[in-house]
Amino acid sequence: MSHTSPPPAVEVTELTVRRGQRTVLPGLSMRIPRGSITGLLGPSGCGKTTLLRSIVGTQLVRSGTVTVLGEPAGSAGLRRRVGYVTQAPSIYADISVRENVAYYAALYGRDRADTESALTAVGLAEHADQLGAQLSGGQQTRASLACALVGKPELLVLDEPTVGLDPVLRVELWKQFRELAAAGTTLLVSSHVMDEADHCDTLLLMREGALLAQLTPDELRERTGEQNLETAFLALITLGANA
């Protein structure tokens, strides 16, 4: 009896995005497996956010296709199935953290228990009654993440979610991401910090709008002969340049 692999959570084919006269993504193609953590890594300005925006359906694309959970990116049917956390905080400043999360819970048809669970997951239960404007930058990032988590999305897209967070909280968040993946959620997490790559099942390594490689952290080490992932990424760039 033959076994067919499940369709990918995301499939991008020949995606081209232009901004003015500049081509940001020159025909990029890739696939993201379901129920895994995929790290999108590369230096700032390499096109990571543009790719994420294309996947969630908020980016105007010139050509190519982006299929998410079996539907075209941006389809109405995906609104309750995809969560997106941008680099900028996405909470209301004049209401409490709990009210922010409860608002998104209502949009997704979730209840009060889901709101409290999301607050606990990001470590904000003790700050739930503070206004959004009273939070630090790191707390605002966590509140935005809670607003996305409360919907229990099938695909969670996170654009540099750990920027500005202390090391302990970063570790806690990655533990939460791992638990979500183990429960079946697909996560796509962008970062320019290569030491976060070891938390991912698969890596998408980008530079100047191009996808250099899609591989696991161990495969990156084996391919380059480097154990440090940042050094391995630099070696991969050198290998590409000399190919």
C-alpha atoms as one frame of an Amber mdcrd trajectory, in Angstrom:
protein
   0.000   0.000   0.000   1.477   3.341  -1.041   1.611   6.280   1.316   1.423
   9.791  -0.077   2.946  12.645   1.879   0.519  15.362   3.005   0.428  18.540
   0.936   2.684  21.323   2.199   1.333  24.069   4.417   2.796  26.649   2.045
   3.907  26.307  -1.561   5.525  29.244  -3.357   6.238  28.976  -7.085   8.276
  31.483  -9.086   7.258  34.381  -6.841   8.363  37.751  -8.176   7.848  40.977
  -6.230   8.975  44.373  -7.458   9.114  47.632  -5.554   9.481  50.511  -7.979
  12.341  49.633 -10.302  13.861  47.153  -7.835  13.120  43.435  -7.858  12.826
  42.310  -4.234  12.044  38.642  -4.887  13.258  37.376  -8.289  11.198  34.242
  -8.937  11.497  32.489  -5.556  10.156  28.953  -5.067   9.898  26.872  -1.885
   7.656  24.601   0.207   6.948  24.521   3.942   5.928  21.195   5.521   2.999
  20.984   7.923   3.391  20.666  11.683   6.955  21.930  11.763   9.013  25.002
  12.600  10.609  26.576   9.550  13.132  29.318  10.154  13.453  32.056   7.563
  16.920  33.472   8.105  19.066  36.084   6.468  20.400  39.600   6.960  18.085
  42.577   7.328  16.827  43.783   3.958  17.167  40.437   2.184  13.417  40.088
   1.487  12.212  38.067   4.479   9.324  40.377   5.402   8.273  40.689   1.752
   8.069  36.895   1.510   6.052  36.665   4.735   3.663  39.370   3.537   3.206
  37.447   0.287   2.336  34.303   2.225  -0.286  36.016   4.401  -1.729  37.811
   1.375  -0.894  41.440   2.156   1.816  41.917  -0.478   1.184  42.931  -4.089
   3.051  40.421  -6.245   4.108  40.791  -9.850   3.935  37.108 -10.816   4.052
  33.594  -9.453   1.731  31.698  -7.103   1.489  31.333  -3.331  -0.721  28.541
  -1.982  -1.438  28.416   1.754  -3.221  25.456   3.378  -4.537  24.518  -0.044
  -5.920  27.958  -0.919  -4.513  31.013  -2.717  -2.738  33.337  -0.269  -5.058
  36.044   1.031  -8.249  34.040   0.451 -11.156  34.832   2.761 -11.187  31.225
   3.931  -7.707  31.637   5.402  -8.528  34.507   7.750  -9.264  32.221  10.700
  -6.618  29.666   9.762  -3.531  31.892   9.556  -2.028  34.008  12.342   0.457
  36.778  11.566   2.658  38.666  14.006   4.433  41.624  12.432   7.592  43.338
  13.655   5.503  46.318  14.796   3.181  45.703  17.783  -0.409  45.041  16.715
  -2.298  45.911  19.886  -4.525  48.797  20.923  -2.747  51.203  23.278  -5.850
  52.450  25.146  -7.264  49.129  26.367  -5.798  46.450  28.627  -3.751  43.495
  27.473  -6.595  41.144  28.416  -9.100  43.243  26.451  -6.792  43.197  23.433
  -6.535  39.418  23.476 -10.244  38.991  24.233 -11.077  41.146  21.199  -9.137
  38.833  18.902 -10.604  35.818  20.682 -14.090  37.077  19.811 -13.096  37.521
  16.165 -11.947  33.896  16.032 -14.919  32.522  17.992 -12.810  31.645  21.038
 -13.802  32.001  24.688 -12.480  33.494  27.935 -10.489  30.350  28.748  -8.647
  30.676  25.438  -7.862  34.317  26.275  -6.355  33.386  29.645  -4.435  30.490
  28.110  -2.871  32.772  25.491  -1.879  35.321  28.144  -0.237  32.610  30.228
   1.573  31.167  27.215   3.413  34.430  26.568   4.043  35.212  30.232   1.685
  38.175  30.511  -0.894  36.878  32.969   0.465  39.182  35.690   0.309  42.190
  33.345  -3.114  41.430  31.852  -4.780  44.511  33.347  -2.170  46.991  32.114
  -2.978  49.221  29.159  -1.186  48.506  25.921   0.532  51.899  26.176   2.008
  50.950  29.562   3.887  47.916  28.249   7.553  47.790  27.361   8.546  47.008
  23.786   9.157  43.362  24.604   5.826  43.082  26.402   4.032  44.615  23.420
   5.623  41.963  21.213   4.397  39.239  23.562   0.905  40.771  23.672   0.803
  40.763  19.866   1.815  37.111  19.909  -0.977  36.319  22.380  -3.468  37.984
  20.019  -2.324  35.620  17.270  -2.151  32.514  19.470  -5.679  32.919  20.836
  -7.124  32.102  17.415  -5.328  28.715  17.420  -4.254  29.131  13.785  -3.128
  26.216  11.628  -0.297  28.377  10.293   1.462  30.934  12.478   3.713  33.432
  10.677   6.083  35.359  12.943   8.262  38.209  11.686  11.290  38.524  14.000
   9.238  37.772  17.145  12.209  37.699  19.531  13.761  41.065  18.656  14.314
  43.116  21.821  13.493  40.257  24.182  15.820  39.120  26.936  17.555  35.718
  26.504  15.413  33.963  29.112  12.170  35.009  27.461  13.519  34.036  24.042
  14.137  30.522  25.330  10.623  30.382  26.802   9.041  31.523  23.549  10.925
  28.947  21.489   9.733  26.294  23.921   6.178  27.495  23.304   6.755  27.382
  19.541   7.982  23.788  19.845   4.877  22.798  21.816   2.651  24.385  19.166
   4.426  22.475  16.402   4.121  19.230  18.352   0.363  19.852  18.552   0.157
  20.227  14.760   0.580  23.975  14.174   2.886  24.995  11.336   5.219  27.855
  12.248   7.202  30.086   9.923   9.573  32.258  11.947  11.866  34.895  10.485
  15.051  36.002  12.203  18.391  37.582  11.443  19.937  35.881  14.496  21.552
  32.656  13.361  21.783  31.153  16.854  17.990  30.724  16.727  18.336  28.399
  13.742  18.925  25.373  15.981  15.350  25.674  17.248  13.993  25.044  13.738
  13.249  21.819  11.881  14.030  23.357   8.510  15.893  26.490   7.479  15.203
  28.796   4.557  18.376  30.809   4.049  17.962  34.033   2.094  20.315  36.652
   0.730  19.448  39.592  -1.536  16.000  38.194  -2.357  17.259  34.769  -3.371
  16.788  31.468  -1.559  20.294  30.089  -1.035  19.183  26.784   0.463  16.415
  24.900   2.240  17.848  22.368   4.675  18.051  21.316   8.312  20.573  22.813
  10.756  22.564  19.553  10.711  22.540  19.485   6.911  23.889  23.042   6.891
  26.734  21.984   9.179  27.484  18.930   7.061  27.387  20.882   3.806  29.766
  23.578   4.992  31.909  21.679   7.500  31.193  24.345  10.132  29.602  23.675
  13.522  28.710  27.296  14.338  25.583  28.112  12.333  26.466  31.746  11.713
  29.863  30.696  10.362  28.127  27.968   8.348  25.775  30.507   6.781  28.700
  32.704   5.775  30.445  29.653   4.345  27.333  28.810   2.357  27.362  32.290
   0.830  31.010  31.777  -0.150  30.201  28.380  -1.656  27.395  29.940  -3.675
  29.617  32.737  -4.906  32.269  30.254  -6.040  29.850  27.816  -7.627
